Amino acid sequence: MADRVTVSWRGRDYEAVRKDGREARPEPGPVWQVTHEGAPITSFPAGSGDGSGEVRTKIVEWLEANESRPSADVGRQ
């Protein structure tokens, strides 16, 4: 199980950190919080056996699905 994953996508680096307990709030369970240059852009539920490859895939899928959103709007999740 990974606790931290870095993804490079279209010349930018994104960091995902697994958060549990109080760190994960307001979510009800563990989450992956995705940031770019320290700013949170999204989060998604973390599974107990998430591997780094699975997490990278989820991040890239989210980035591709949201690439048309204005930069100022990203992070308002």
N, C-alpha and C positions, 0 to 999 in steps of 0.2 A: 504494500500500500504506500502510495506517495503522500507527502505532506505539502510539497511545493513543486510547482511545474512552471517552466518558462516556455513560451511559444513565440516564435518570430513569424510575423505575418505581414506581408507587403511592406517590408522595411521597418516595421515597428515591433518592439518587444512587449509582451504581455506576461504578467506574473499571476499565477493562481496559487492561493494559499488555502489550505483546509482549515476551517474554523469550527470548533466544537463548543458546546455549552454557552456560556455568556457571550463569548466572542461572536457566535453565530446569530445572535438576536438581531432583528426581530423574527428570524426564521425559527420554525419549531424544532429543527434538528441540525445535524452537521451540514455545512455548506462549503462550496468552493467559492471564494471571493476572487474575482478577476480584476486586476488593476492595470493601468497603463501610466507609466511615470508617476506611480504612487496614488493616482486618482482611481477610486473604484468605478468600474463601468458596468458590471453585472455580477450576479451570483447564481448558483444553481445547487440543488441538493447533492450532497456527497454520499456515495455508497460506501459500505464498509470495506470493500475490496477494490476500490478504484485504483487502477494502474495509471501511470503517467500517460500512456498511449491513449487510453479512454478519455482522460481529462483533456488532452490536447485536441482530440477529435471534437469534443463538445465545444471547446473554445472556438475553434476554427469554424464550426458550423454556425455558432452564434454570430461571430464576426461577419461571415459571408451573408447571413440573413439580415444583418443590421447595418451593412456598409453604406446604405443610402441615407441613414439617419444623420441629421446635422450634428456636428461635433459637440455643440453646446448641449444637445439633448442626451447624448450618451452619458450614462452615469445617473440618470434620473430613473433608476429601476426601483 
